């Protein structure tokens, strides 16, 4: 019985490692599409806040963004322009988001319905 459990644990570990490899390759592919100085946020989730805008959360893959900057929101079917009206990280308000951080960006003039499929926020430098 232990051998079977150990085998399953080993298979599960290999699957997790493979998933992490795929994630790294995907993230590298996203950042390779843009210049090294560009701000790139891979969106993991989004939600609407009435009166404030739409908040997108995710990991900053490269560059930095500041409150007030104009960003391009790229979906699988379209590209939208929005202004960053707020940045938060772990419930703390920030003035800028930098590479490696998990952040939430509050975006104006974008609705949750417009953010379908894989979404990336980009500021080209």
Secondary structure, DSSP 4 states (H G I P E B T S, - for coil): -HHHHHHHHHHHHHHHHHHHHHHHHHHHHHHHTS-TTSEEEEEEEEEEETTTEEEEEEEEEESEEETT-EEEEE-SS-EEEEEEEEEEETTEEESEEETT-EEEEEESS--GGG--SS-EEEE--
